[in-house]
Amino acid sequence: MPQERYDAGLAVRRDVIGAEAVDRMISGADSFNREFQELVTEFCWGGTWARGVLERKTRSMLNLCLLSALNRPHEFKLHFRGALRNGCTLDELKEVLLQVHRLLRYPGGRRGVPAGEGGAGGAGDRPGRGDVTSAGRYGFVGLGNMGGPMAANLSRSGVEVVAFDAAGTRERAPARARAAASLADLAASTETVFLSLPDGPAVLDVVAEVGAAPDRSVETVVDLSTVGIGHAQRAFAEASALGLRYVDAPVSGGRSGAVEATIAMMWAGPADVLEAHRPALAAMAKHVFHVGTRAGQGQALKLLNNFLSATATAATGEALLFGLAHGLELQTMLDVVNVSTGRSHASADKYVRRVLTGSFDSGFATRLMAKDVRLYVEAAAAGGTPRGIASVVRSLWDAVDAGLPGSDHTEVFAFLRDGGAASP
């Protein structure tokens, strides 16, 4: 290779990307990719960037347009920093990216647009994280009763999904998803990560590990779990400290809803981030509601919903047992109630499909229902709102969980039938 062109390219490359980063890439090259590094330095930098026709500032803008359109996030970040070194302002870069995204007809743009609250802040010329994500690759952590089918629906939508579950990924990952070797592997391979985990401590552990992962490309964590208001707020704070965007977005609809992609999602986060992710969300949820902008608001709505569900499920069981004691048939009672004012989701779905059939297989565990009611009562106590009914419901579900460990929550009917709850 002509040494003069290589030397010129190396000088420009170190000026634009940063000497430390370039030296690390070149010195870290092995026998397989060393020639590729030399090729890039000589022809891309020496043969193109070293030409004097266009200013470096202009070349930076062109590069960002191409890298954004080609969905190449790692190079994008390097060249964003380079554009700032070459004299581009954040406002100029925003206009350039808005232009290319409009031409690509991608709603809200791809990742890389500097965040309004963080684009100009922070350390020197470091760019802010993007307001939006690409449609290309998503991580999914937690492949249980809810997470498994949601991840499967997401992967079937045509995007690439990288999945992980601490209990074993390979046997739980959807057929079309890539099984990550670790959370660090997932964090280096995706830009947005969805979480579907059993409780708040699990979410905090994953946020901390993803945030600290080397070579992390993750920018946004969307938490689909039910963790309680306090844990969601703490996850938001800890994610923010790690440079991650955390969105509180719990879901409701049970395992059948997750399988059929008919669940409801309660998004508490920025509206523009919601719109950027809407195609991915639509693959998993039929109803996506923007319920607020603060972490914890999604949890508040999910907890009040689950308190109502827990109350209706238990109360329906008591009412039907009352009818059985008076010689009424279970099917007849459900037929009448479900066209009358006593109808609820519990009577119309759970008791028809899970109790009447004797399958008791809703896919939602009693321990999780007990946990959700407990979180509701604790939040109501902290907020000073009425909780007399909720306290009774909590006691009942705690008793069901203790009396029927490992049970499906629809087995509350069997618990009541068999005298598990004493009358006051």
C-alpha positions in Angstrom: 0.0 0.0 0.0 1.3 3.5 -0.7 2.7 4.6 2.7 2.0 8.3 2.0 -1.7 7.7 1.6 -1.8 5.4 4.6 0.0 7.9 6.8 -2.4 10.7 5.7 -5.4 8.5 6.4 -4.1 7.5 9.8 -3.6 11.2 10.7 -7.1 12.1 9.6 -8.7 9.1 11.3 -6.9 9.9 14.6 -8.1 13.5 14.4 -11.7 12.7 13.7 -12.4 9.5 15.7 -9.9 10.1 18.5 -6.3 9.0 18.7 -6.9 6.6 21.7 -9.8 4.9 20.0 -8.0 4.4 16.7 -4.8 3.2 18.3 -6.8 0.7 20.3 -8.6 -0.6 17.2 -5.3 -1.0 15.2 -3.3 -2.5 18.1 -6.1 -4.9 18.9 -6.4 -6.2 15.4 -5.4 -9.9 15.0 -3.8 -11.6 12.0 -7.3 -12.0 10.5 -8.6 -8.5 10.5 -5.3 -6.4 10.5 -5.4 -6.1 6.8 -9.0 -4.8 7.0 -7.9 -2.1 9.4 -5.1 -1.1 7.0 -7.5 -1.1 4.1 -10.0 1.2 5.9 -7.2 3.5 7.0 -5.6 3.8 3.5 -8.7 4.0 1.3 -11.6 5.3 3.4 -9.5 7.8 5.3 -6.4 8.4 3.2 -8.2 8.1 -0.2 -11.4 9.9 0.8 -11.3 11.9 3.9 -7.8 13.3 3.1 -9.1 14.8 -0.2 -9.5 18.5 0.1 -12.7 19.0 -1.9 -15.1 18.8 1.1 -14.6 20.2 4.5 -14.4 17.6 7.3 -17.5 19.0 8.9 -19.4 18.2 5.7 -18.0 14.7 5.4 -19.1 14.1 9.0 -22.6 15.0 8.2 -22.7 12.7 5.1 -21.2 9.9 7.2 -23.9 10.2 9.9 -26.7 10.2 7.3 -25.3 7.0 5.7 -24.6 5.2 9.0 -28.1 6.1 10.3 -29.8 4.8 7.2 -27.6 1.6 7.2 -28.4 1.0 10.9 -24.8 0.8 12.1 -25.0 2.0 15.7 -21.4 1.4 16.8 -19.9 3.3 13.9 -22.5 6.0 14.3 -21.4 6.7 17.9 -17.8 7.0 16.9 -18.6 9.4 14.0 -21.0 11.4 16.1 -18.2 12.3 18.4 -16.0 12.9 15.3 -18.6 15.3 13.9 -18.5 17.3 17.1 -14.7 17.4 16.9 -15.0 18.6 13.3 -17.0 21.6 14.3 -20.6 20.4 13.9 -23.1 21.7 16.4 -25.8 19.6 18.0 -28.5 21.7 16.2 -26.8 21.1 12.9 -26.6 17.4 13.5 -30.2 17.3 14.6 -31.3 18.9 11.3 -29.2 16.6 9.2 -30.7 13.5 10.9 -34.2 14.8 10.8 -33.7 15.3 7.0 -32.5 11.7 6.4 -35.1 10.2 8.7 -37.9 12.1 6.9 -36.6 10.7 3.6 -36.4 7.2 5.0 -40.1 7.6 6.1 -39.3 6.1 9.5 -41.6 7.5 12.2 -39.6 9.5 14.7 -36.3 8.6 13.2 -33.7 6.0 14.1 -31.4 6.0 17.1 -28.7 8.7 17.3 -30.7 11.9 17.5 -29.2 13.7 20.6 -31.6 13.5 23.6 -33.2 16.9 24.4 -32.1 16.7 28.1 -28.8 15.0 27.6 -27.5 15.8 24.1 -25.5 18.9 25.0 -24.8 18.0 28.6 -22.3 15.7 30.2 -18.6 15.3 29.4 -17.2 17.6 26.7 -17.9 16.4 23.2 -19.6 13.2 24.2 -22.9 12.9 22.3 -26.2 12.3 24.1 -28.0 9.0 23.7 -30.7 8.9 21.1 -34.4 9.7 21.7 -35.4 6.8 19.6 -34.5 3.3 18.7 -34.0 1.5 15.4 -36.4 -1.2 14.2 -33.6 -3.7 13.8 -32.7 -5.5 17.0 -34.2 -5.9 20.5 -33.2 -7.7 23.6 -35.7 -9.6 25.7 -34.9 -10.7 29.3 -37.2 -13.1 31.1 -38.8 -15.9 29.1 -41.4 -17.2 31.5 -45.2 -17.5 31.2 -45.6 -13.9 30.0 -42.1 -13.1 28.6 -41.8 -16.2 26.5 -44.9 -15.6 24.3 -44.2 -11.8 24.1 -40.7 -12.4 22.9 -42.0 -15.0 20.4 -44.5 -12.5 19.0 -41.8 -9.8 18.8 -39.5 -12.1 16.9 -42.3 -13.2 14.5 -42.8 -9.5 13.5 -39.6 -9.6 11.5 -37.2 -7.9 13.9 -34.1 -9.6 15.3 -34.6 -10.6 19.0 -31.7 -11.5 21.3 -33.1 -13.4 24.3 -31.9 -14.2 27.8 -33.3 -16.0 30.8 -31.2 -16.7 33.9 -33.1 -20.0 34.3 -31.9 -21.2 30.9 -32.0 -19.4 27.7 -31.5 -22.0 24.9 -34.5 -24.1 25.9 -36.8 -21.0 26.5 -35.8 -18.7 23.6 -38.3 -18.4 20.7 -37.3 -20.3 17.6 -36.5 -17.2 15.7 -34.5 -15.5 18.4 -30.8 -15.7 19.1 -30.0 -17.0 22.6 -27.6 -14.7 24.3 -24.7 -16.3 26.2 -25.0 -13.7 29.0 -26.6 -10.3 29.8 -23.3 -8.7 28.7 -23.7 -10.4 25.3 -27.3 -9.2 25.0 -26.3 -5.6 26.1 -23.6 -5.5 23.4 -25.9 -6.7 20.7 -29.1 -4.6 21.1 -30.3 -1.1 21.5 -33.6 -1.6 23.4 -34.2 -4.3 26.0 -37.6 -5.5 27.2 -37.8 -7.0 30.7 -40.4 -9.5 31.9 -39.2 -10.4 35.4 -41.0 -11.7 38.6 -40.2 -8.8 41.0 -38.4 -5.6 41.7 -35.1 -7.0 42.9 -34.7 -9.0 39.7 -35.3 -5.9 37.6 -32.7 -3.9 39.6 -30.1 -6.7 39.2 -30.6 -6.8 35.4 -30.6 -3.0 35.0 -27.3 -2.9 37.0 -25.7 -5.7 34.9 -26.8 -4.3 31.6 -25.7 -0.8 32.5 -22.3 -2.0 33.5 -21.7 -4.3 30.5 -18.6 -3.7 28.5 -19.2 -2.6 24.9 -22.8 -1.8 25.8 -25.0 -0.6 22.9 -28.3 -0.7 24.9 -29.9 2.7 25.3 -33.4 2.0 26.5 -34.8 -0.5 29.0 -38.6 -1.1 28.7 -39.8 -2.9 31.9 -42.9 -4.9 31.3 -42.8 -6.4 34.8 -45.1 -5.7 37.8 -42.6 -4.5 40.4 -44.4 -1.8 42.4 -44.1 1.9 42.4 -41.0 2.2 44.6 -39.0 -0.3 42.6 -39.9 1.3 39.3 -38.8 4.7 40.6 -35.5 3.2 41.9 -34.9 1.4 38.6 -35.4 4.7 36.8 -32.9 6.4 39.1 -30.3 3.7 38.8 -30.7 3.3 35.1 -30.3 7.1 34.6 -27.1 7.1 36.6 -25.8 4.4 34.2 -26.8 6.4 31.1 -29.8 4.2 30.4 -33.4 5.3 29.6 -35.8 3.3 31.8 -39.5 3.1 30.9 -42.1 1.7 33.3 -44.6 -0.2 31.0 -46.3 -3.1 32.8 -48.8 -5.3 30.9 -52.1 -7.0 31.7 -54.1 -9.8 30.0 -52.6 -13.0 31.3 -50.7 -15.7 29.5 -53.4 -16.2 27.0 -53.3 -12.5 26.1 -49.5 -12.7 25.8 -49.8 -15.7 23.5 -52.5 -14.0 21.4 -50.8 -10.6 21.5 -54.0 -9.0 22.9 -52.5 -7.7 26.2 -52.8 -4.1 27.4 -49.6 -2.1 28.0 -49.4 0.8 30.4 -46.6 3.0 29.2 -45.2 5.6 31.6 -42.4 7.4 29.8 -41.7 9.9 27.1 -44.2 10.1 24.3 -41.6 10.3 21.5 -39.9 7.1 22.8 -43.3 5.4 22.8 -43.9 6.4 19.2 -40.5 5.2 18.1 -41.1 1.8 19.7 -44.8 1.5 18.6 -44.2 -1.0 15.8 -42.4 -3.3 18.2 -45.0 -2.8 20.9 -47.8 -3.5 18.5 -46.3 -7.0 17.8 -46.9 -7.8 21.5 -49.8 -5.8 22.7 -53.2 -4.9 21.2 -53.8 -2.0 23.5 -50.9 0.4 24.3 -51.9 3.3 26.6 -49.7 6.3 27.3 -50.6 6.7 31.0 -48.0 9.1 32.2 -44.4 10.3 31.9 -43.0 9.3 35.3 -41.7 5.9 36.3 -44.2 4.5 38.8 -47.3 5.7 37.1 -47.5 2.6 35.0 -47.1 0.5 38.1 -49.9 2.5 39.9 -52.4 1.6 37.2 -51.3 -2.0 36.9 -51.6 -2.5 40.7 -55.1 -1.0 40.9 -56.1 -3.2 38.0 -54.7 -6.3 39.6 -56.3 -5.4 42.9 -59.7 -5.2 41.1 -58.9 -8.5 39.3 -57.9 -10.2 42.6 -61.1 -9.0 44.3 -63.4 -10.1 41.4 -61.7 -13.5 41.2 -62.1 -14.2 44.9 -65.6 -12.7 45.2 -66.9 -14.6 42.1 -65.7 -17.8 43.8 -67.6 -17.0 47.0 -70.7 -16.1 45.1 -70.7 -19.3 43.0 -70.2 -21.4 46.1 -73.2 -19.7 47.7 -75.3 -20.6 44.6 -74.1 -24.2 44.7 -75.2 -24.5 48.3 -78.7 -23.5 47.1 -78.8 -26.2 44.4 -77.9 -24.0 41.4 -75.6 -25.4 38.7 -72.3 -23.8 38.0 -72.8 -23.5 34.3 -76.3 -21.9 34.8 -75.0 -19.4 37.2 -72.2 -18.3 34.9 -74.6 -18.1 32.0 -76.8 -15.7 33.9 -74.1 -13.7 35.6 -72.3 -13.1 32.3 -75.3 -11.4 30.8 -76.1 -9.5 34.0 -74.7 -6.8 36.2 -72.4 -9.2 38.1 -70.3 -9.9 35.0 -66.6 -9.5 35.3 -63.5 -10.7 33.4 -63.2 -13.3 36.2 -66.7 -14.7 35.6 -66.6 -14.4 31.8 -63.1 -15.8 31.2 -61.4 -17.3 34.2 -64.4 -19.2 35.6 -65.7 -20.3 32.2 -62.3 -21.4 30.8 -60.3 -22.4 33.8 -62.7 -23.3 36.7 -65.7 -24.8 35.0 -63.4 -27.0 33.0 -61.3 -28.0 36.1 -58.1 -27.1 34.3 -57.0 -24.2 36.6 -54.4 -23.2 34.1 -54.5 -19.5 33.6 -50.7 -19.3 33.7 -50.7 -16.6 36.5 -49.5 -18.0 39.8 -51.2 -17.4 43.1 -47.9 -16.1 44.6 -47.8 -13.4 41.9 -51.4 -12.4 42.6 -50.6 -12.3 46.3 -47.5 -10.2 45.6 -49.4 -7.7 43.5 -52.2 -7.2 46.1 -49.5 -6.7 48.8 -47.8 -4.1 46.6 -51.1 -2.3 46.1 -51.9 -2.3 49.9 -48.4 -1.0 50.7 -48.7 1.7 48.0 -52.2 2.7 49.3 -50.8 2.9 52.8 -47.9 5.1 51.7 -50.2 7.4 49.8 -52.9 7.5 52.5 -55.7 6.3 50.3 -58.5 4.0 51.5 -57.6 0.3 51.8 -60.1 -1.4 54.0 -61.3 -3.8 51.3 -57.8 -4.2 50.0 -56.6 -5.3 53.4 -59.2 -8.1 53.5 -58.4 -9.2 50.0 -54.7 -9.2 50.8 -55.2 -11.5 53.8 -57.2 -13.9 51.6 -54.6 -14.1 48.9 -51.8 -14.5 51.4 -53.8 -17.5 52.8 -54.3 -19.0 49.4 -50.6 -18.7 48.6 -49.7 -20.3 51.9 -52.4 -23.0 51.6 -51.8 -23.9 48.0 -48.1 -23.3 47.2 -47.2 -23.4 43.6 -50.9 -23.1 42.5 -52.5 -21.2 39.7 -54.5 -18.2 41.0 -57.8 -19.6 39.7 -57.4 -22.3 42.3 -58.7 -19.8 44.8 -62.1 -21.4 44.0 -60.9 -24.8 45.2 -59.3 -23.1 48.3 -62.7 -21.5 49.2 -64.7 -24.6 48.3 -62.5 -26.8 50.6 -62.9 -24.4 53.6 -59.5 -22.7 53.3 -60.9 -19.3 54.3 -62.8 -19.2 57.5 -65.9 -17.0 57.7 -65.6 -13.9 60.0 
